[in-house]
């Protein structure tokens, strides 16, 4: 998705949550400075033309692992559920708030990590990015830079779906998604609302 097409939705999201675009841009600059490489070609080769399973971190994930097909992309801490089940994800899309030491192990073993910068995760960027030895890309919800990408999407899960769609996945399968969960706090409820709306833009009604 071109940023010109994404920007109206981004502006609406900023207004909806009361987020500050300038702070998103500051985080983007921090990630750009910290990121040692841009392995976007590796991610595109991994995904293009293939069935891709996007794994969200809803409680139902553990019971749906038998539905995995093709390339496996985990949204943030969903990677830990996969790791504990003996499944190595091909990629993790994360803003690092669910990161733990197994992320480093998985990255060492070949899992590409797509690290997202936004207004309130700059300390996490500084803590985690230098620790990853393997394949990495950077993402932002603000305007992209040459090596910091914006495929569209807002939460880790729908951002992974937008990236897979943009990079030519043949088909997307979603597991571990519960966008109707009423037990979550108001912030999470808002994120689920936006995930449903945005996924609808690329043809998926969850």
N, C-alpha and C positions, 0 to 999 in steps of 0.2 A: 504494500500500500504506500502510495506517495504521501509525504508529509502534508502536502496541500490538501489531500483528501481526509487525512486523519485529524488535522488541526481543529476543525470545528467540534469533533467529538472530544478531543483533548480539552479544549476550552470549556466545554460543558461539564466535563468531569472535574476540572479545577473549581468551577463555580459550585457544583453539587457538594463537593467535600470541603470547600474552603481552602484548597491547597494554593501554594504560591509558585507560579511558574519560574520566577527568578531562582528560587531555591532548588527546583528541579534542574535548572541549568547549571547551578553551582555544583551539584552532585555529578552531573554529566562531565564537567571539567575535571573533577577529582578522579573519576573513573578513567577518563582519557589519559590522565597523567600516570596513573598506576598501572594501566593495562600493558603487559609486555608484548602482546601479540594480538592479531586478529585472524582467527581461523575460520572465517565465514565460508571459505571454499570447502573446508572439511565438512562443515555442517550441511552445505548444499549437496555435496556428493553423497552424504549419508542419507538424506531425505528424498532427493529428487526421484520421482517415479515410483516410490515405494509406499506401501501401506504403513501408516504411522499411528501408534497408540499414544495418546496423551493421558498421562496419569495424574489426576488431581489428588488432593490429600483429604478428601472427605472420609469419614469413618468406614464407609462401604468399600474403600479401596481393597483392603485385605481379602475380602470375599469375592472380588472380581478379577483377581490376577489371572485366572484361567482364560480370560477373554483377550489377553495380550496377543497381538499379531505384529509382525514386522519390526520396524524401528520403534524403540521405546524412549519416550521423552517424559521425564518426571517434572512436576511442578513443585519446586522447593522441597519441603520436608517429605513429600511423597517418595523422594529418593531413598529416605531412610527405611520406609516400609519395604520398598523393593530390595534394598540392601539386606535387610533382616530376613527376607524370603529367599536370598541367594540369587537375586536377579540384578545384573549390572545394567543400569540404564545407558542408552547410547548418548543421551544428553540430559542435562538438568537446566531448567530455566528458574532462576532464583534472584530475589532481592536480598538474599542472605539472612533474612530473619529466622529461617528454619535451618540454617547451616550448622553442621556439626563435623567433628573430625572425620567421619566416614566419607564426607564430600571430598576430602583430600585423597583418601585411599582410592575412591572411585575415579577421580581425575587422573591419578597415577596409572590406573588400569585401563584408561582409554576413554572414559566418559568426558565428553565436551561439556563445559559449564558456560552457560550464557548468563552473564552477571548484569543485573539491572540496577541502574542508578536512579534514585528519586530523592525527594527533598529531605527525608528523615533517616537515610541509611548511610550517610557519609562515614560515621565511625566504623560501621561494619565493612564498608569498602576498604578502608585503611587497614583494618584488622585481617581480612580474609584474602584479598586479591594477591598480595605478595606471597601467600602460602601455597598457591596453586601452581603445580609444575607442568601441567598438561595443557590440552587444547582449551582455548578460551575465546569467547567473543564478548563484546559489551553492548548493552542496549539502553535506550532511554525512551521516555514518553514525550520528551521535548523534541525540538528539531535535531535530526541526526547530524553527526560529524562524519568525516571520511571513514573512521574506524569505530564509530559508535552508532549502532543501527537502531532504526525504529520501523518495525514491521506492522505496527498497530497492536491493539490490545492493551489491557490495563493490569489485571491480576496475573500472577505467574502462569496459571493454567490457560487463560484465554490468550495471553501473549505467546505462549508456546504454540498454540493452535494457529494464530495468525502467522507466525514465523514458518511453520510447516506448510501452510497453505501457500505463502509467498515463495517458498523455495521449491515448490513443485511436487509436494506429496500427492500420491495417486488417490489416497483415501485416508480419512482420519477416523479413528476409533477413540471414544472417550470412556475412560473408567475412573472411578473415584471422584465423580462429580455429583454433588447434590445441591443444585442451585435453588431448591425450594426449602432448604433447611430453615425452620422457624426458631430454632433454639439458639441462634447466634446473636451476638451483640449488634447494636445498630450500625456500627462501622462495617462489620462483616456483612450484614444484610445489604447494605448499600453496594458493597463490592460484588456480591452475588447478583444483585439486580443488574449491574453494569456488565458482568460476565455474560449473563443471558442475552442481554441486548446486543453486545458486541459480537458474540458468536453467531447470532442471527444474521449479521452483516455478511458472513462468509458461508451462510447456508446451513448452519447447524442449530437445531432447536432442541435444547437439552432441558 
